[in-house]
Amino acid sequence: MNIALYTLTSSLHDRKAVDSVSHEFLSSIEAALGYGFDFRGDDFSEYGNSDLDVIFIRTGGSEGLFLDIFPVLPGNILLLTSGKSNSLAASLEILSFLNQNGRKGEVLHGSAEYIAGRIGVLAKVRRARSELRGRRLGIIGKPSDWLIASQPDRQAVKDKLGMELFDIDIRDLIDQAKCYSFAPLPEYASGIAAKLRQDTPEAVRKYVEGAINIYAALKHLVSGYGLSGLTLRCFDLLDALGNTGCLALAILNAEGIPSSCEGDVPALLSMTIGNALTGMSGFQANPSQIDPVSGNILLAHCTVPLNMVERYSYDTHFESGIGVALHGEMAPGDVTIFKTSADLERLFCEEATLVENRYGRDLCRTQVLLKLDRHEVLSDYFLRNPIGNHHIVFRGKQKGIFEEFMKSL
């Protein structure tokens, strides 16, 4: 992580004394961060080119110096202050000036641990936004007919994330999967295919090669169209290929290519944002049972990223009874449920504990029972004002960084 540190120091203060105080202050933050700043001093010519740019307001009387450089400073402005030598007062004056001029900023002030935490979160957000810019996400087939509240907002995606939503005729996928047996597979997928051929239950066996070909065909489209992620109108494959995309999406997500089911673009955006922020895959699932009193919610779907599970087995797709679906079991522990709306104006983000894996025959094959930290969310959000049906589960407590990212838009 490259954190560029710029400094402003009033000539009214003794520079040697300020240097001594500054060194101790910055060393404590670097220790909490686990890495050092990239010191730039008062040369702002490279401002905006690092993972994060921070302006260290070292003394009072720096306000005029800030005015001189303000015209060349892009984006949100972060002001670090120790509080020594009237530096906090100067930072508040500068922040007020920014607010008056329609610019966003923040004063980083407090304990070394607090400041380091904020810097870490903000740097991850900045890096994620940079990584997302210019990406192309494929919509293979149209969103499923039942996703009546989850239609894509292409302009919002372009304006706010800098990404393109790219339409691909599902017949391209169907033709590829029908006509070719793709070999060799990438190393990770090859290992999965070998396990699948050996360990498949009898009811699933006849769908194995077709499921592998769907994965390979999708991988071919990813390469051919320069995709960073995709969503698939997967139910069309039932009639066209007599198979499902569950296995293909499970492998693609494990390979770091966010891939959602049913042509659900908001789900894909949520998975893509989460992957860029955390480096992790997300599990797209339907809320299946909710108990507002206990705070429990059961989420289920027929595909799960294979790098999210401790163990898994094969089954058929729940609704159709054909194809290769995944029953995965995730490790108990902290998780975060995340979803953004199609226009990126709303988000849902709550932390929970994964308490149990289930395998009931009346639901999609991967089933996880979560207990939310805030019980009231189940009725206030899910039962009164949800963002569609699919929601994305990520490992760990991630609420702070997700909310910071969405706020940055």
Summary of the structure (lengths in Angstrom):
residues: 409
radius of gyration: 24.7
end to end distance: 21.4
largest distance: 82.2
contacts: 1397
relative contact order: 0.10
helix: 41%
strand: 24%
